[in-house]
Amino acid sequence: MMASMRKRADGWSRRLLLQGMIYLLCGLSLVLPGPVFAQETIVVTAEGLADPNADTYARDKGLLIDDLRRDARRQAIEKAVGVFVEGSTLVENYVLINDRVLSESKGLIKRVIKESKPWLGEDGFVHMLVKAEVYLGGVEEALKTMSRQSRISYIREYGNPRISVAVLAQDADRGSRQTRSDIAENLLKERISAFGYRVWSEDVTQALKTEMMESSALSNQTQTTVSVSHLKAADFSIIGRVRFDVREVRLSSSGIRLKKHLITSWTVKCVNNNTGEEIYFNNKIPRHNSWPTEDQALEDVGRMIGQEFSKDFFESHLVQPSHLFELRVIGLPSYDIGVLLKKEMIGLRPFLDVSLRNYSTHGLTSYEVNFAGGQDSFAQTINSAVIIPLNAKFGSEVFSVDTLARDVVTLVFQSDKNEQELVSEFNSKPPAALADASPARIAHVARNEATLKKVEMINPDAVAFLTEQRDGGSNAAVINEINNF
């Protein structure tokens, strides 16, 4: 156990020193240009904490409220950062991300919608809830002010989108008939593939769906329908249309007649099939260009259409800042326990907001949860950022996953303790949010030795790291920065 703590502490120590070096080398100012998201802001509910037993607050109680409010707003921004950054990455690089992003609450929070009155909990902390509207684009751009090398592992991967392409050609000889151009499409596909994305054939997908449904017997119709539903359409469709004018030119020297292909117009649009929105459209008329053959013209058209799109273009539309899902908990003994669990979950990083929707005396409690990020890492995040911290608070495996579907997660709560004992544990033990907090945040909110001992029960590794740095005196400059940010 101690070896594991020492190994993790050494890792934190190396990361903090590296982050300090990056900070000095970057020398970058915080730039907050206009948001690039279709969804400009995100509403977040967060909880701030402060240690009333700190010596600093004994001299000035006003500082406690200031720090409490500052921590609540920092946690709101941290949840917005969770849209772009994996939780483990945020914890490991907390000092640098705090300096670049979390500390800039005035620039990144558009408005504070609601702020609760501070209250002293039985756990020894002063608490404050805040609901705030945070600029998404500002958060992402603030992260990107880091050096390219340091930000590569920070920005969340948005999955591997499916993109279909179609380039249609038309000229006077064809009349109103349009034909697909494999040449132009293949060049466009090469560019899409270069982004690391998947080129999707909507025609083949639709044909497979039709074939599967037609060939299925009535006895297995339901099973076939489920299988067909997994044949997904492309996330994006790029559609280009080109109109030609074919002219004959007579060479005066030889009298030979040649055909010249001129593009009179071409249009491009891109549709986000997840929303139905046309996210890009353009009309262009190339001037002073002609080609001896249609194939050569279409080859250049494929390149021109490809130049209209970049990897950043698709990523800015791929990000799903959050999604709603239903969290069901089986086994909570009372409505009061359900309310306490809701308060506990508000502090957890991936939960932007939590609403208690229903409680049944049969033991089924239902919550609506606004979850940060997309669904690709949903199952992993539920385990690492929800189940593990909650169990750490209780010191045993009281929560477990029963079922996990696309929009519904069911947890089971099992404990031998009676309701009064459970209420006491919810109220007296440190918040579950501190179970996976970074040493930097713990140093900020647990400034008294007795408070730090409480936190050690749910996050021994982080406290061991802080204790080792304090007692050993190593990396003093870095630790001093942690304790004073």
N, C-alpha and C positions, 0 to 999 in steps of 0.2 A: 504493500500500500504506500509506504513512505518512498520507496524507489520510484513508483509511478508518479507520485506528487513531485519528486525532485526532477524527474525527467521532463514533466510538463512545465515545471517552473523554469528549467533551463531553456526550454523552447520559447516560453514567453519572454525570457530575458533576451535571447538572441533576436527575437522579432522586434522587441522594443528598441534595442540598439539600432537595428537595421532601419526601423521607421524613423528614428531620430536623424540618421544619416540622410535618408530620403528627404526628410523635411528640410534639412539644411541645403541639400543639393537642388531641390526643386525651385525654391525661391519664387514660387508662383503666387500671384494675387488671386483672390476669389473673384471670379467673373460670373455674373448672373444675368445672362442674356434672356430674351423672351423664351418661354417654354416652347418646345417642339412637339408636344403631345397634342393629340386630338382632345384628350381630357387634360385640361390645363392644371387642375388642382385635385387634391384628394383630401377627404375629411377623415381625421384620425382622432381617436379617443385614447389618451395615455394617462399614466399615473406617475407623479413625481414623489420622491422620497427625500427626507432629510433626517439627520440624527440630532435630536434635541439635546443630547448629552455632550455634544462637542464643546470644548472650552471656548471656541470663538463665539458661539451663540450665548454663552453665559454673560459675556460682556455687552452683547448687542443683539436683542431678540429680533430686531428688524432684519438682520442679516439672514436669520433662519428662513423667514418668509421669502426673502429675495432668492436664496439658494433653492428653496423648495419650488418656487415658480420657475426658476431657470431649469431645474432638473425635469420638471413636467414638460416644458416646451422642448427640451432636448430629446426627451423620449418620444415626443410626437414626431420630430424630424427623423429620429432613428427608425421609427416604424416606416416612414416614407422611404428612407434609405433601403429598407428591406425589400422594396419593390425591385431594386436593381442589384442588391448585394446579398449573397447567401449569408445566413445567420452566423455560421462558423467563421466565415471570412471577416465579417464585421467585428466579431469578438476578438479575433487574432490581430486585427489591425485597428483596434479601437482608438488608440492615441492619434494616429495619423488622420483617420476619418473624422474624429472629433474636431481636430484642428481645422480641417478643410471644410467640414460640412456642419456637424452637430452644433458647433458653437455659434453658428450664424443664424440664430433664430429670428432676428429682426428682418433679415433679408429673405428668408425662406418661408416664414409663416405669413400668409396673406392676412389672416385675421384669427383671433381667438374667439370662438363662438360661445363657449361657456367655460367657466372656471369655478370649481367647487370651493367651499370654505375649507381651510386646513383643519385636520383633526388628528389627534394623538391616538394611535392604535395600541392595542394590547401587546403588539410585537415590538414596541419601543420606538417605532418610526413615526414621524409626522407625515401624513399623506395629503396629497392634493390631486384631484382629477381635472383634466383639461380636455376640451374638445376644440380642435384647431383645424383650419384649412391651410394646407401646405402646398407650395408650388412644386409640381413634379418636375417640370423642365429645369427649374433652378437647382433642384437636388441633383439631377443627372449631370448638368453642366458643371456644378461644383465638384462632383466626383471626377469629371474629365479634366479638371485643371491639374490633376496629378500628372506626373510624368507618364509617358506612354508605357514604359516598362512596368511601373508599379500599378497602373490601372487595369492591365490586361486581365489579371485574376480577380479584379473587383467587380467589373460590370457583369451582371448576370447574363448567362447565355439564354437566348430566347427560343431555344428549340431549333428544329430543322424544318423550316416551312416548305410547303408543297406549292410550286408555282407552275402554272400551265401557260403555254404560249400559242398564239395563232396569228399568222400573217397572211392576209388575203389580198390577192392581186386582181386588178380589173383593167381592161382597155377597151378600145372601140370595137375590136374584133370579137371580144367576148360578149359585148352588149352588157346586160345587167348581171350576167353570171360572174361569180367570184370563185377563184381557185386558190387553194392553199399552196404556199411556197415552202417546200422543204428546205431550200437553200437558206432563205432568210431566217426560218425558224431554228435551224440547226446552229447558226451563228449566235442567235439570241440564247439558245439553250446552253451553249458553251460559256457565255458570260454568267448566266445564272448558276451553273455548276461551279464556276470559279469562286463564287461566294460561299461555297460549301452547302448550298441549298439543293433540294430535290426537284427535278423537273417532272411534272405530273401530267399524265394524259387523261384528260376528262372524258374523251371519247372511249378509251379502253375501260375506264372505271364504270361508266354508264353501261357499256356493253356487257361487262361482267355481272353487274347487278341484274340486268334484264335476263341474261342467260341463266343465272342461278335461280331466279324466281320462276322462269318458265320450265326449268327442268326439275324443280322440286315437286315431290308428291304432296298431297294434302296432309298426309300423316306427319310430315316433318316441316310443314309450312312455317310454324312458329320459329323453329330452330334456324331455318334458312333466313327468315326475316331478320333475326338477331345478327347472323353472319353478314348479311348484306349491309346492315347498318354500320359495320366497321369499315366498309369500303368508302372512305371519305373522299370528298371532292377536294380540289386544290384550295389552299388558303388564299392565293391570289391568282388572278387571270390577267395576262397581258395580251391585248388585242390590237393588232396594227392593220390598217387598210391602206393600200397603195393604188393610185390611178395613174395609168400610163397613157401617153400619146405617142403613137408610132408614126414617124415621118420618113419620107424617102428623100435622100440627098444625092444629087448628081454631081460627080467629080468632073470639073470642067476640063481637066487635062486628059482624062481617059474616057470620059463618058460613062463610066461605071456608076450604077445606082446602088446606094447603100441605105440600109435602114438605121435610123437613130431612135433610141428609146428615151423619151423624156418623162420625168415624173411630174405630173401636174399638181398632185397633192398627196400627202399621206397623213393619216391621223393615228394617234396612239392613245389608248386609255388603259388604266389598270384598275381592276375591281377587287375590293376586299370581300371575298366570298363569305367570310364569317359574319359580316355586318350588312353586306349588300351595297356598301358605299363605294362610289367611284372616287378613288383617292388620287387619281392623276388623269389628266386629259390634255391633249395638245394637238394643234393643227400646224403643219409645216408645208411650205412649198419650196423645195430646193431650186435655186435659180442657177442658170448658166452651167448646168450639168447635163450631160447626155452620155448614153452608153451604147455600144454597138450591139449588145444582146440584152434580153430581158434578164437572163440569169445573172449577168454581171451587175445589172442595176439592183436586183433583189439582194445580191450579196452585200452591196453597200447599204441597202435599206436595213438589213439585219443588224449591221454594225451601228447604224445611226440610232435605231430603236434601243439597242443595248446601252448606248451611251446616255440615254435618258434616265437610266436607273442605276442606283448604287446600293451597296449592302446596307448603308445607314438608312436609306429610304425605306427599305422593308422593315428594318428593326424598329424604326420609330412608329410604325403602324402595327407591328407584331405585339408590342408590349401590352399586356393586359394588367393594368396596375393592381387590380384586385378582383376578386369574385366572391359572390355570396354562396354560402353553403349552410346546410342544417346540421347542427351538432346535437345528437341525442345522447343522453346519459342515462343508463339503466342502473337503478339501485340507490339513488339519493334518498335518504330517509325522510326529508321534509322540504317544504318550500323555502324555509329559511336557509337551509344548506345550499339549495339551488341559487339563492341570491348571493351567498358568500362565494360560491364557485364562479359566478358571473364576475364579481369584483376581482377575483384572483386572475381570471382569464384576460381582463382588460389590461393587466400589466404585461402580458406575454407579447413578445416582439411581433410575431406574424399576425396577430389579431388587431386589425385597425378599429374594429368596433364589435361589441357583443350585446345582443338583446335577448332577454329571457322571454320566450314566447309562450311556453306552456309547461305546466307541472301537473302530473297525475299522481293521485294517492297510490296508484299501482307501482309507482317508482320510475316512471318515464318522464324525464325532463327534456324540453326541447329549447335550443338556442338558435338564433340566427346570427351567423358570424361573417363579418367582412374580412376576408383573408388576403394578405399582401402577396402579390405575385401571381403567376400563372398556375396551371395544374400539373405541369410536368414533374415537379418535385414535391407534390402535395403530400403523398403518403409518407415520404421520408421526413418532411417538415413537421407533420402532425406528431410523429414519434419523437424526434429530437428536440423540438421546441415547445411541445405541449405535454406529452405524456411523461417524459423524463423529468422536466422541472416540477410538475405537479407531484410526482411520486417522491422526488427529492425532498419536497416540503414535508411530506408525511413520513418519510423515512422507510417506506415499504411500498410494494407494488399494489397500491390500492386502485389505480386506474389502468385499464388495458383496452386495446382496440377489439371490438366485437366484429364490426363490418365496416368496410371503407368502400363506398361507391363514388361516382363522379361528383355528386352534389350533396351526398348525405354520409355523415360519419357517425357511427354509433360506438360509444365507449361504455364500459362496464365499471361500476364503482363497487368495490368489495372491502368491507372493514368490519372487524369484530367489535369495534368501539361503539358505544351508544351515542345518541344525538348530542347530548351535552358535552361529551368528550370531543366529538368531532368539531363542534362549534368552537371549543377552546383551542383546538389545534389550528383551525383556520385563522383565528384571531391572534393567537399568541406567537405563532412561528413566523419567521421572516417571509416576505412575499416570494412566491415561486419564481417571479421574474428574476430574482437575484441568483437563482440556481445555475443559470448559464450566462450570467453577466461577466464582463471582463474585469480583471483586477483594477483597472483604472476607474470604472464606475463604482465598484465596491469601496475603493479608497475614498471616493468622493462622498458617498452616502453613509458610510459606516466609519465615523471618525473617533469613536470611543472604543476602548478595548473591550468593554462588556458587549457592545453592539456587534463588534467584529466577531466575538465568540459565538454569538447567535447565528450570524451568517455562515460561520464555519460549519455548522450542522448541515447546511444544504449545498454549500459550495466549498468543500475543503481544499481543493486544488488551488483556487484563486487566492484564498486566505493564506495558504502555505507559501505561495509565491510572494505575497506582500510581506509576510513575516520574515521570510528568508532574506529579502532585499533590505528590509529595515534592520534586522539583526546583523546581517553580513556587511552592510554598508556598501555593497557593490552597486555599480550603475547609479550612483547617487544623483547625478544630474537628471537622468531619465525618471527615476522614482520621484524626485522633487517636482518634476513637471507634472507627473500623474496626480500628486497630492494637492497641487495648487491650480489645476486648470478650472 
